Amino acid sequence: MRIDIISAVPSLMESFFGHSIIKRSIDKQLLELNIIDLRSYGLNNYNQIDDYQYGGGAGMVLMVEPLFNCIQDLMTKVKYDEIIYLTPDGIPYKQKTANSLSLKKSLLLIAGHYKGIDQRIRDHFVTMEISVGDYVLSGGELAAAIMADTIGRLIPGVLNDETSALEDSFQDGLLAPPVYSRPADFNGWLVPEILLSGHEEKISEWRLNQSIEKTRLRRPDLLDENL
Ligand code: ADE
């Protein structure tokens, strides 16, 4: 799989991708990740990429022309399955979205900055607009990193334990149950006995009940979604 990310500040993502599970997937050649510096498509002597917005108002906008040239250039080399713009006014990002995007061959992510990108890029290139949460980040880079991480770890072979991604919170519409490791008694803090029983069926039932109860308390909206 290939993920390309257009960014005005690529250095924001370099450390993350250099030290995460994403790095492992790149090293294993399961993922090709390219960060494209929008500044290299900047205009005039200053490599300008942003400008004031028409109609007035605070904040700069990433200009149409550098983004247009950058995307066109990439599209001569790659046929993208989706061109995704990260923005707080996008569709909320869910595990389901990550699951389906992990099946694609090539994605282009556009990290916005300042007030956002010129609407004409959204109208003419972008196929999905995604928000990673109801808050405003100072740039789309963190959002792009979240997407690359959540998608990258789903690529078969990236995680050591093939099944572990399937048991994550949200995969079955429920939050994950509590987990414990050795010792069974730490200063009198005990691991629930059922987990030591070796009774697989009862353990599965206990885990499911814990998941349902946690979801009911913390995220009742998830239960409604799965009715
Ligand atoms: N850029 C700024 N805030 C964002 C958010 N919440 N999701 C995606 N991109 C963003």
Residues whose N, C-alpha, C, O or C-beta is under 5 A from the ligand:
A	BS01	ADE	L86 T87 P88 I130 S131 V132 G133 Y135 V136 L137 G139 G140 A143
